[in-house]
Amino acid sequence: MSIRVLYSFGSKIGADRICYTAWEQVKGLCAAGADVLVMPGAVHRQIPGNPDIRPTLACGKLRIPYRLLGRSAFHLHDWIVARRLENLSDQIDIVHCWPSSSLETLRTAKRLGIPAVLERQNAHTRFCYEMASREGLRLGIPVHPEYIFRHDVLDREEAEFAASDYLLCPSEFTAQSFIAKGFAPEKLLRHTYGFDETRYFPESHRHETKKFTAVFVGVDPVRKGLHFALEAWLLSPAIKDGMFLIAGEIGSEFKTRFKKELANPSVVQLGFCKDVPELMRKADVLLLPSIEEGFGLVCVDAIGSGCVPLVSKACTEVCQHMNNSLVHEVGDVSMLCQHITMLYQDPTLLARLRNGAIQSRSGLTWTAAGKKLLDVYSLAIASYLASKTAA
Protein backbone atom coordinates (compact mmCIF):
# COMPACT_ATOMS: atom_id res chain seq x y z
CA MET A 1 0.00 0.00 0.00
CA SER A 2 1.35 3.43 -0.93
CA ILE A 3 2.20 5.92 1.80
CA ARG A 4 -0.38 8.71 1.77
CA VAL A 5 1.31 12.08 2.18
CA LEU A 6 -0.14 15.52 2.75
CA TYR A 7 2.56 17.85 1.43
CA SER A 8 2.06 21.44 2.60
CA PHE A 9 4.06 24.24 0.97
CA GLY A 10 3.01 27.83 1.58
CA SER A 11 4.54 29.46 -1.48
CA LYS A 12 4.41 29.03 -5.30
CA ILE A 13 5.54 25.48 -5.93
CA GLY A 14 7.70 25.21 -9.03
CA ALA A 15 9.10 28.76 -8.92
CA ASP A 16 12.73 29.50 -7.99
CA ARG A 17 14.92 28.42 -5.09
CA ILE A 18 13.01 26.55 -2.33
CA CYS A 19 9.91 26.57 -4.56
CA TYR A 20 11.90 24.52 -7.06
CA THR A 21 13.18 22.23 -4.29
CA ALA A 22 9.61 21.50 -3.18
CA TRP A 23 8.55 20.88 -6.78
CA GLU A 24 11.35 18.35 -7.28
CA GLN A 25 10.54 16.66 -3.96
CA VAL A 26 6.92 16.08 -4.93
CA LYS A 27 7.93 14.92 -8.40
CA GLY A 28 10.43 12.47 -6.85
CA LEU A 29 7.87 11.19 -4.33
CA CYS A 30 5.37 10.49 -7.08
CA ALA A 31 8.02 8.64 -9.09
CA ALA A 32 8.89 6.60 -5.98
CA GLY A 33 5.27 5.47 -5.61
CA ALA A 34 3.90 7.75 -2.88
CA ASP A 35 0.25 8.85 -2.92
CA VAL A 36 0.76 12.62 -2.64
CA LEU A 37 -1.85 15.25 -1.80
CA VAL A 38 -0.14 18.61 -2.40
CA MET A 39 -1.41 21.79 -0.79
CA PRO A 40 0.73 24.66 -2.08
CA GLY A 41 -0.10 28.32 -1.82
CA ALA A 42 -0.13 28.42 -5.61
CA VAL A 43 1.21 26.40 -8.54
CA HIS A 44 3.90 28.04 -10.67
CA ARG A 45 4.24 25.03 -12.97
CA GLN A 46 2.53 21.69 -13.12
CA ILE A 47 4.03 18.70 -11.32
CA PRO A 48 4.63 15.43 -13.23
CA GLY A 49 3.33 12.23 -11.70
CA ASN A 50 -0.30 13.30 -11.34
CA PRO A 51 -0.39 14.23 -7.65
CA ASP A 52 -3.64 15.55 -6.19
CA ILE A 53 -3.05 19.33 -6.05
CA ARG A 54 -5.28 21.60 -3.96
CA PRO A 55 -3.93 25.17 -3.77
CA THR A 56 -4.81 27.28 -0.75
CA LEU A 57 -4.21 30.81 -2.03
CA ALA A 58 -5.27 30.41 -5.66
CA CYS A 59 -8.25 29.31 -7.71
CA GLY A 60 -7.56 28.87 -11.39
CA LYS A 61 -5.78 32.00 -12.55
CA LEU A 62 -6.89 33.99 -9.51
CA ARG A 63 -4.30 34.30 -6.75
CA ILE A 64 -4.15 36.05 -3.41
CA PRO A 65 -1.22 38.48 -3.84
CA TYR A 66 1.74 37.50 -1.68
CA ARG A 67 3.23 40.99 -1.89
CA LEU A 68 0.07 42.54 -0.49
CA LEU A 69 -0.25 40.15 2.46
CA GLY A 70 3.45 39.62 3.20
CA ARG A 71 4.08 36.87 5.76
CA SER A 72 0.36 36.83 6.58
CA ALA A 73 -0.09 34.87 3.35
CA PHE A 74 1.87 31.99 4.89
CA HIS A 75 -0.21 32.14 8.07
CA LEU A 76 -3.41 32.05 6.01
CA HIS A 77 -2.11 29.07 4.07
CA ASP A 78 -1.33 27.32 7.36
CA TRP A 79 -4.82 28.00 8.73
CA ILE A 80 -6.46 26.62 5.56
CA VAL A 81 -4.34 23.44 5.51
CA ALA A 82 -5.03 22.83 9.21
CA ARG A 83 -8.80 23.16 8.64
CA ARG A 84 -8.66 20.80 5.65
CA LEU A 85 -6.64 18.27 7.61
CA GLU A 86 -9.48 17.95 10.11
CA ASN A 87 -11.53 16.14 7.44
CA LEU A 88 -8.64 14.00 6.14
CA SER A 89 -7.42 12.27 9.28
CA ASP A 90 -8.29 8.78 7.99
CA GLN A 91 -6.78 9.46 4.56
CA ILE A 92 -3.28 10.65 5.52
CA ASP A 93 -0.36 8.60 6.86
CA ILE A 94 2.11 11.47 7.28
CA VAL A 95 2.17 15.27 6.97
CA HIS A 96 5.17 17.02 5.40
CA CYS A 97 5.42 20.75 6.20
CA TRP A 98 7.71 23.67 5.38
CA PRO A 99 8.86 26.39 7.82
CA SER A 100 7.00 29.63 8.58
CA SER A 101 3.72 28.27 7.20
CA SER A 102 2.93 25.21 9.30
CA LEU A 103 2.41 25.85 13.02
CA GLU A 104 -1.36 25.23 13.10
CA THR A 105 -1.01 22.32 10.67
CA LEU A 106 1.59 20.66 12.89
CA ARG A 107 -0.54 21.15 16.00
CA THR A 108 -3.59 19.77 14.24
CA ALA A 109 -1.66 16.71 13.04
CA LYS A 110 -0.47 16.07 16.60
CA ARG A 111 -4.00 16.31 17.96
CA LEU A 112 -5.28 13.93 15.27
CA GLY A 113 -2.48 11.43 15.88
CA ILE A 114 -0.82 11.82 12.47
CA PRO A 115 3.00 11.93 12.36
CA ALA A 116 4.31 15.22 10.98
CA VAL A 117 7.74 16.13 9.63
CA LEU A 118 9.12 19.64 9.09
CA GLU A 119 11.52 20.42 6.24
CA ARG A 120 14.79 22.08 7.26
CA GLN A 121 16.21 23.51 4.06
CA ASN A 122 18.57 25.54 6.22
CA ALA A 123 20.33 25.05 9.52
CA HIS A 124 18.62 26.13 12.75
CA THR A 125 17.19 29.60 12.13
CA ARG A 126 18.82 31.14 15.20
CA PHE A 127 22.18 29.70 14.12
CA CYS A 128 21.70 31.13 10.60
CA TYR A 129 20.94 34.59 11.99
CA GLU A 130 23.93 34.45 14.29
CA MET A 131 26.38 33.30 11.60
CA ALA A 132 25.21 35.81 8.99
CA SER A 133 25.18 38.68 11.49
CA ARG A 134 28.66 37.87 12.77
CA GLU A 135 30.19 37.66 9.30
CA GLY A 136 28.38 40.74 8.03
CA LEU A 137 29.60 42.71 11.05
CA ARG A 138 33.15 41.47 10.53
CA LEU A 139 33.11 42.58 6.90
CA GLY A 140 31.11 45.75 7.46
CA ILE A 141 28.46 44.61 4.98
CA PRO A 142 24.68 44.41 5.65
CA VAL A 143 23.40 40.83 5.73
CA HIS A 144 21.07 39.50 3.05
CA PRO A 145 17.42 40.53 3.78
CA GLU A 146 16.47 36.91 4.46
CA TYR A 147 19.00 36.77 7.30
CA ILE A 148 18.20 40.00 9.10
CA PHE A 149 17.33 38.99 12.67
CA ARG A 150 13.54 38.92 13.00
CA HIS A 151 12.07 37.82 16.32
CA ASP A 152 8.61 37.18 14.86
CA VAL A 153 10.02 34.74 12.27
CA LEU A 154 12.35 33.09 14.77
CA ASP A 155 9.65 32.68 17.42
CA ARG A 156 7.25 31.11 14.94
CA GLU A 157 9.84 28.75 13.46
CA GLU A 158 11.08 27.66 16.88
CA ALA A 159 7.45 26.93 17.81
CA GLU A 160 7.20 24.83 14.64
CA PHE A 161 10.38 22.96 15.56
CA ALA A 162 8.78 22.06 18.89
CA ALA A 163 5.41 21.13 17.36
CA SER A 164 6.85 18.78 14.73
CA ASP A 165 7.46 15.12 15.46
CA TYR A 166 10.60 15.05 13.33
CA LEU A 167 12.85 17.52 11.52
CA LEU A 168 14.02 16.60 8.02
CA CYS A 169 17.72 17.51 7.77
CA PRO A 170 19.33 17.27 4.31
CA SER A 171 22.90 17.44 5.64
CA GLU A 172 24.92 16.58 8.72
CA PHE A 173 25.80 20.27 9.10
CA THR A 174 22.08 21.06 9.41
CA ALA A 175 21.52 18.24 11.90
CA GLN A 176 24.46 19.36 14.04
CA SER A 177 23.14 22.93 14.18
CA PHE A 178 20.00 21.55 15.88
CA ILE A 179 21.91 19.23 18.19
CA ALA A 180 24.00 22.23 19.27
CA LYS A 181 20.73 23.98 20.21
CA GLY A 182 19.67 21.07 22.42
CA PHE A 183 17.58 18.93 20.07
CA ALA A 184 17.59 15.16 20.56
CA PRO A 185 19.31 13.29 17.70
CA GLU A 186 16.33 10.92 17.38
CA LYS A 187 14.12 13.86 16.36
CA LEU A 188 16.39 14.57 13.37
CA LEU A 189 15.82 12.46 10.28
CA ARG A 190 18.31 12.57 7.43
CA HIS A 191 17.22 12.85 3.83
CA THR A 192 18.84 14.59 0.86
CA TYR A 193 18.29 16.83 -2.15
CA GLY A 194 19.41 16.18 -5.71
CA PHE A 195 20.00 17.50 -9.22
CA ASP A 196 18.17 17.25 -12.53
CA GLU A 197 20.21 14.87 -14.70
CA THR A 198 18.42 16.08 -17.85
CA ARG A 199 19.94 19.55 -17.35
CA TYR A 200 23.19 18.88 -15.50
CA PHE A 201 25.48 16.43 -17.31
CA PRO A 202 29.17 16.37 -18.24
CA GLU A 203 30.66 17.40 -21.56
CA SER A 204 31.05 14.43 -23.89
CA HIS A 205 34.47 15.67 -25.04
CA ARG A 206 36.65 17.56 -22.59
CA HIS A 207 39.04 20.18 -24.02
CA GLU A 208 42.04 19.83 -21.72
CA THR A 209 43.93 22.73 -23.33
CA LYS A 210 41.46 25.41 -22.26
CA LYS A 211 42.06 27.84 -19.42
CA PHE A 212 41.68 26.54 -15.88
CA THR A 213 38.25 27.81 -14.90
CA ALA A 214 36.63 28.18 -11.49
CA VAL A 215 33.02 29.22 -10.95
CA PHE A 216 30.97 30.58 -8.05
CA VAL A 217 27.16 30.36 -8.18
CA GLY A 218 25.03 31.97 -5.46
CA VAL A 219 22.60 34.72 -4.48
CA ASP A 220 24.05 35.64 -1.08
CA PRO A 221 27.78 36.36 -1.44
CA VAL A 222 28.50 36.77 2.28
CA ARG A 223 26.76 33.59 3.48
CA LYS A 224 28.11 31.67 0.49
CA GLY A 225 31.64 32.89 1.24
CA LEU A 226 32.43 34.69 -2.00
CA HIS A 227 34.93 36.84 -0.11
CA PHE A 228 36.79 33.70 0.97
CA ALA A 229 36.75 32.42 -2.61
CA LEU A 230 38.14 35.69 -3.95
CA GLU A 231 40.94 35.78 -1.39
CA ALA A 232 41.92 32.16 -2.00
CA TRP A 233 41.79 32.58 -5.78
CA LEU A 234 43.96 35.71 -5.78
CA LEU A 235 46.54 34.01 -3.55
CA SER A 236 46.78 31.04 -5.91
CA PRO A 237 48.94 30.72 -9.06
CA ALA A 238 45.73 30.17 -11.07
CA ILE A 239 45.35 33.95 -11.47
CA LYS A 240 48.23 33.93 -13.98
CA ASP A 241 46.19 32.39 -16.79
CA GLY A 242 42.99 31.03 -15.21
CA MET A 243 39.49 32.49 -14.92
CA PHE A 244 37.20 32.85 -11.92
CA LEU A 245 33.59 33.31 -13.07
CA ILE A 246 31.04 34.73 -10.62
CA ALA A 247 27.41 33.94 -11.45
CA GLY A 248 24.79 35.76 -9.40
CA GLU A 249 23.89 39.30 -8.44
CA ILE A 250 26.33 41.02 -6.06
CA GLY A 251 25.10 43.83 -3.84
CA SER A 252 26.62 47.30 -4.07
CA GLU A 253 28.05 47.08 -0.52
CA PHE A 254 29.93 43.89 -1.37
CA LYS A 255 31.19 45.39 -4.63
CA THR A 256 32.47 48.44 -2.80
CA ARG A 257 34.10 46.43 0.00
CA PHE A 258 35.86 44.08 -2.45
CA LYS A 259 36.35 46.48 -5.34
CA LYS A 260 40.05 45.71 -5.69
CA GLU A 261 39.59 41.93 -5.64
CA LEU A 262 36.71 42.00 -8.12
CA ALA A 263 38.75 44.19 -10.48
CA ASN A 264 41.46 41.58 -10.96
CA PRO A 265 41.67 40.62 -14.67
CA SER A 266 41.22 36.94 -13.87
CA VAL A 267 37.85 37.60 -12.15
CA VAL A 268 34.76 37.86 -14.35
CA GLN A 269 31.40 39.03 -12.97
CA LEU A 270 28.60 37.45 -15.00
CA GLY A 271 25.67 38.74 -12.98
CA PHE A 272 22.50 36.69 -13.22
CA CYS A 273 23.23 33.66 -15.41
CA LYS A 274 20.40 31.94 -17.29
CA ASP A 275 22.36 28.86 -18.31
CA VAL A 276 24.04 27.59 -15.15
CA PRO A 277 24.22 23.98 -16.46
CA GLU A 278 26.36 25.06 -19.42
CA LEU A 279 28.50 27.17 -17.09
CA MET A 280 29.06 24.13 -14.87
CA ARG A 281 29.98 21.93 -17.83
CA LYS A 282 32.64 24.39 -19.02
CA ALA A 283 34.18 24.98 -15.57
CA ASP A 284 36.83 22.82 -13.92
CA VAL A 285 35.92 23.56 -10.31
CA LEU A 286 33.13 25.08 -8.23
CA LEU A 287 34.19 27.35 -5.37
CA LEU A 288 31.65 27.42 -2.53
CA PRO A 289 33.27 28.25 0.84
CA SER A 290 29.92 28.80 2.59
CA ILE A 291 29.71 29.74 6.26
CA GLU A 292 26.24 28.18 6.50
CA GLU A 293 24.13 25.89 4.31
CA GLY A 294 21.18 23.60 4.65
CA PHE A 295 22.35 21.69 1.60
CA GLY A 296 24.45 23.23 -1.17
CA LEU A 297 22.30 22.43 -4.20
CA VAL A 298 24.92 23.84 -6.55
CA CYS A 299 27.32 21.20 -5.21
CA VAL A 300 25.28 18.33 -6.65
CA ASP A 301 24.61 20.37 -9.79
CA ALA A 302 28.38 20.64 -10.17
CA ILE A 303 28.96 16.94 -9.49
CA GLY A 304 26.28 16.08 -12.03
CA SER A 305 28.09 18.27 -14.57
CA GLY A 306 31.56 16.86 -13.94
CA CYS A 307 32.70 20.08 -12.24
CA VAL A 308 34.74 19.39 -9.09
CA PRO A 309 33.40 21.12 -5.92
CA LEU A 310 35.94 22.91 -3.70
CA VAL A 311 33.70 23.54 -0.73
CA SER A 312 33.51 24.13 3.00
CA LYS A 313 32.22 21.52 5.42
CA ALA A 314 29.01 23.55 5.70
CA CYS A 315 27.89 22.47 2.23
CA THR A 316 26.99 18.78 2.14
CA GLU A 317 28.75 15.52 2.87
CA VAL A 318 27.90 14.19 -0.60
CA CYS A 319 31.04 16.19 -1.42
CA GLN A 320 33.59 13.55 -0.45
CA HIS A 321 37.13 14.80 0.05
CA MET A 322 39.64 13.40 -2.47
CA ASN A 323 36.89 11.33 -4.09
CA ASN A 324 34.62 13.73 -5.99
CA SER A 325 35.53 16.99 -4.21
CA LEU A 326 38.01 18.84 -2.02
CA VAL A 327 36.63 19.98 1.35
CA HIS A 328 37.99 22.55 3.81
CA GLU A 329 36.98 23.87 7.22
CA VAL A 330 34.67 26.89 7.22
CA GLY A 331 36.72 30.07 6.79
CA ASP A 332 40.01 28.28 6.02
CA VAL A 333 41.19 30.44 3.12
CA SER A 334 44.70 28.97 3.22
CA MET A 335 43.39 25.43 2.65
CA LEU A 336 41.04 26.55 -0.11
CA CYS A 337 43.96 28.29 -1.80
CA GLN A 338 45.95 25.07 -1.48
CA HIS A 339 43.12 23.09 -3.06
CA ILE A 340 42.86 25.51 -6.00
CA THR A 341 46.62 25.32 -6.45
CA MET A 342 46.64 21.51 -6.34
CA LEU A 343 44.10 21.17 -9.13
CA TYR A 344 45.56 24.00 -11.18
CA GLN A 345 49.01 22.43 -11.08
CA ASP A 346 48.00 18.76 -11.28
CA PRO A 347 45.72 17.96 -14.25
CA THR A 348 45.90 14.27 -13.36
CA LEU A 349 44.39 14.88 -9.92
CA LEU A 350 41.76 17.17 -11.44
CA ALA A 351 40.83 14.44 -13.95
CA ARG A 352 40.64 11.82 -11.19
CA LEU A 353 38.31 13.94 -9.04
CA ARG A 354 36.22 14.80 -12.09
CA ASN A 355 35.83 11.08 -12.85
CA GLY A 356 34.90 10.54 -9.20
CA ALA A 357 32.18 13.16 -9.54
CA ILE A 358 30.83 11.58 -12.71
CA GLN A 359 30.84 8.12 -11.15
CA SER A 360 28.93 9.34 -8.08
CA ARG A 361 26.33 11.40 -9.94
CA SER A 362 23.77 8.60 -10.51
CA GLY A 363 23.04 8.34 -6.78
CA LEU A 364 22.55 12.09 -6.34
CA THR A 365 19.60 12.80 -8.64
CA TRP A 366 16.21 14.08 -7.56
CA THR A 367 14.79 10.65 -8.41
CA ALA A 368 17.18 9.05 -5.93
CA ALA A 369 16.30 11.77 -3.38
CA GLY A 370 12.59 10.96 -3.79
CA LYS A 371 13.21 7.29 -2.98
CA LYS A 372 15.26 8.26 0.05
CA LEU A 373 12.54 10.62 1.29
CA LEU A 374 9.90 7.90 0.96
CA ASP A 375 12.11 5.58 3.04
CA VAL A 376 12.43 8.33 5.65
CA TYR A 377 8.63 8.63 5.76
CA SER A 378 8.40 4.90 6.48
CA LEU A 379 10.94 5.25 9.28
CA ALA A 380 9.10 8.25 10.74
CA ILE A 381 5.74 6.47 10.68
CA ALA A 382 7.16 3.32 12.28
CA SER A 383 9.02 5.31 14.95
CA TYR A 384 5.93 7.41 15.69
CA LEU A 385 3.70 4.34 16.09
CA ALA A 386 6.28 2.63 18.28
CA SER A 387 6.47 5.68 20.57
CA LYS A 388 2.68 5.75 20.89
CA THR A 389 2.58 2.05 21.73
CA ALA A 390 5.31 2.44 24.33
CA ALA A 391 3.45 5.36 25.90
URFEN-V829736 format. One record per residue. N is the residue number from 1. RES is the residue in one small letter. OMEGA is omega as a letter, one per 30 degrees, with the letter a starting at -180 (none if undefined). D_LAST is the distance of its C-alpha to the last C-alpha in whole Angstrom. Layout:
BEGIN
N:RES:OMEGA:D_LAST
N:RES:OMEGA:D_LAST
END
This chain:
BEGIN
1:m:a:27
2:s:l:27
3:i:a:24
4:r:a:25
5:v:l:25
6:l:a:26
7:y:a:27
8:s:l:28
9:f:a:31
10:g:a:33
11:s:a:36
12:k:a:39
13:i:a:38
14:g:l:40
15:a:a:42
16:d:l:43
17:r:a:40
18:i:l:37
19:c:l:38
20:y:l:39
21:t:l:36
22:a:l:34
23:w:l:37
24:e:l:36
25:q:a:33
26:v:l:33
27:k:l:36
28:g:l:34
29:l:l:31
30:c:l:33
31:a:a:35
32:a:l:32
33:g:l:32
34:a:l:29
35:d:a:29
36:v:l:30
37:l:a:30
38:v:l:31
39:m:l:32
40:p:l:34
41:g:l:36
42:a:a:39
43:v:l:40
44:h:l:43
45:r:a:44
46:q:a:42
47:i:l:40
48:p:l:40
49:g:l:38
50:n:l:38
51:p:l:35
52:d:a:34
53:i:a:35
54:r:a:35
55:p:l:36
56:t:a:35
57:l:a:39
58:a:l:41
59:c:a:43
60:g:l:45
61:k:l:48
62:l:a:47
63:r:l:44
64:i:a:43
65:p:l:45
66:y:a:42
67:r:a:45
68:l:a:46
69:l:a:42
70:g:a:41
71:r:l:37
72:s:l:37
73:a:a:37
74:f:l:34
75:h:l:32
76:l:l:34
77:h:a:33
78:d:a:29
79:w:a:30
80:i:a:31
81:v:l:28
82:a:l:26
83:r:l:28
84:r:a:28
85:l:l:25
86:e:a:24
87:n:a:26
88:l:a:25
89:s:a:21
90:d:a:22
91:q:a:24
92:i:l:22
93:d:a:20
94:i:l:20
95:v:l:21
96:h:a:24
97:c:l:25
98:w:a:28
99:p:l:28
100:s:a:30
101:s:a:30
102:s:a:26
103:l:l:24
104:e:l:24
105:t:l:23
106:l:l:20
107:r:l:19
108:t:l:20
109:a:l:18
110:k:a:15
111:r:a:15
112:l:l:16
113:g:l:13
114:i:l:16
115:p:a:15
116:a:l:18
117:v:a:20
118:l:l:23
119:e:l:26
120:r:a:27
121:q:l:31
122:n:l:32
123:a:l:31
124:h:a:29
125:t:l:31
126:r:l:32
127:f:l:33
128:c:l:35
129:y:a:37
130:e:a:37
131:m:a:39
132:a:a:41
133:s:a:42
134:r:a:43
135:e:l:45
136:g:l:47
137:l:l:48
138:r:a:49
139:l:a:51
140:g:a:52
141:i:l:51
142:p:l:49
143:v:l:45
144:h:a:45
145:p:a:44
146:e:a:40
147:y:l:40
148:i:a:41
149:f:l:39
150:r:a:37
151:h:a:35
152:d:l:34
153:v:a:33
154:l:a:31
155:d:a:29
156:r:a:28
157:e:l:27
158:e:l:25
159:a:l:23
160:e:l:23
161:f:a:22
162:a:a:19
163:a:a:18
164:s:l:18
165:d:a:15
166:y:l:17
167:l:a:21
168:l:a:24
169:c:a:26
170:p:l:29
171:s:l:31
172:e:l:30
173:f:l:32
174:t:a:29
175:a:a:26
176:q:l:28
177:s:l:29
178:f:l:25
179:i:l:24
180:a:l:27
181:k:l:26
182:g:a:23
183:f:l:20
184:a:a:18
185:p:a:20
186:e:l:16
187:k:a:17
188:l:l:20
189:l:a:21
190:r:l:25
191:h:a:27
192:t:l:31
193:y:a:34
194:g:l:37
195:f:a:41
196:d:a:43
197:e:l:45
198:t:l:47
199:r:a:48
200:y:l:48
201:f:a:50
202:p:l:52
203:e:l:56
204:s:l:58
205:h:a:61
206:r:l:60
207:h:a:63
208:e:a:63
209:t:a:66
210:k:l:65
211:k:l:64
212:f:a:60
213:t:l:58
214:a:a:55
215:v:l:53
216:f:l:50
217:v:a:48
218:g:a:46
219:v:a:46
220:d:a:45
221:p:a:48
222:v:a:47
223:r:a:43
224:k:l:44
225:g:l:46
226:l:l:50
227:h:l:52
228:f:a:50
229:a:l:52
230:l:a:55
231:e:a:55
232:a:a:55
233:w:a:57
234:l:l:60
235:l:a:60
236:s:l:60
237:p:a:63
238:a:a:61
239:i:a:63
240:k:a:66
241:d:l:66
242:g:l:63
243:m:l:61
244:f:a:58
245:l:l:57
246:i:l:54
247:a:a:53
248:g:a:51
249:e:l:52
250:i:a:53
251:g:a:53
252:s:a:57
253:e:l:55
254:f:l:54
255:k:l:57
256:t:a:59
257:r:a:57
258:f:a:58
259:k:a:61
260:k:a:63
261:e:a:60
262:l:a:60
263:a:l:64
264:n:a:64
265:p:a:66
266:s:a:63
267:v:a:61
268:v:l:60
269:q:a:59
270:l:a:58
271:g:l:56
272:f:a:54
273:c:a:54
274:k:a:53
275:d:l:54
276:v:l:51
277:p:l:51
278:e:l:54
279:l:l:54
280:m:a:52
281:r:a:54
282:k:a:57
283:a:l:55
284:d:a:55
285:v:l:52
286:l:l:49
287:l:l:49
288:l:a:46
289:p:a:45
290:s:l:42
291:i:l:41
292:e:l:38
293:e:l:36
294:g:l:33
295:f:a:35
296:g:a:39
297:l:a:39
298:v:l:43
299:c:l:42
300:v:l:41
301:d:l:44
302:a:l:46
303:i:l:45
304:g:a:46
305:s:a:49
306:g:l:50
307:c:a:50
308:v:l:49
309:p:l:46
310:l:a:47
311:v:l:44
312:s:l:42
313:k:l:39
314:a:a:37
315:c:l:38
316:t:a:36
317:e:l:36
318:v:l:37
319:c:a:40
320:q:a:41
321:h:l:43
322:m:l:47
323:n:l:45
324:n:a:45
325:s:l:46
326:l:a:46
327:v:l:44
328:h:l:44
329:e:l:43
330:v:l:42
331:g:a:46
332:d:a:48
333:v:a:51
334:s:l:53
335:m:l:50
336:l:l:50
337:c:l:54
338:q:l:54
339:h:l:52
340:i:a:55
341:t:l:58
342:m:a:56
343:l:l:56
344:y:a:59
345:q:a:61
346:d:l:60
347:p:l:60
348:t:l:59
349:l:l:55
350:l:a:55
351:a:a:55
352:r:l:53
353:l:l:50
354:r:l:51
355:n:l:51
356:g:l:47
357:a:a:46
358:i:a:48
359:q:a:46
360:s:a:43
361:r:a:43
362:s:a:42
363:g:a:38
364:l:a:38
365:t:l:39
366:w:l:37
367:t:l:37
368:a:l:35
369:a:l:33
370:g:l:32
371:k:l:31
372:k:a:29
373:l:l:27
374:l:l:26
375:d:l:24
376:v:l:22
377:y:a:21
378:s:l:20
379:l:a:18
380:a:a:16
381:i:a:15
382:a:a:14
383:s:l:12
384:y:a:11
385:l:l:10
386:a:l:9
387:s:l:6
388:k:l:5
389:t:a:5
390:a:l:4
391:a:none:0
END
